[in-house]
Amino acid sequence: MKRDLKDIRDVGDLPGQAPIKWRGSPGLWALLGGLAAVAWPPLILTLPLMPPSQISFGFDMDWRLQVLIAGVIAVPLGMYMLARERERSGSPSTRLGVIWRFLLYGGLLAAVLQILTALVMMGLRWVEAGAWRKAWARPRPPC
């Protein structure tokens, strides 16, 4: 199984190094691209077939809804950060650069959302357990 591979002599010979020709303002295409990225078909198709048992926020919230909410936040934020970086420095100028930016921004957002989720869940459990009453209650004199 022999393939015709050209010799890789330079970084520019690697896949994904083709330059990107940036167009003007994306307008409607950015919105449609964001919706397509969020609405991943297998995820959307499973919602009517297997309706989520828990829709409200909490420990038992369906993971598909959590992924959709994270996607609604992540995709527009990633596109905004990519456009801001391109306006500021002119990079990324290759497809591989765009992919690496999305990986970086996605990893950072995932870490921030994980920390935020842990803090919110900790606060909800703290309130549910009644610990806030013990922490803020004044000591009562003995009867």
Buried (B, 14 or more C-beta within 10 A) or exposed (E): EEEEEEEEEEEEEEEEBEEEEEEEEBEEEBEEBBEEBBEEEEBEEEEEEEEEEEEEBEEEBBEBBEBBBBBBBBBBBBBEBBBEBBEEEEEBBBBBBBEEBBEEBBEEBEEEBEEEEEEEEEEEEEEEEEEEEEEEEEEEEEE
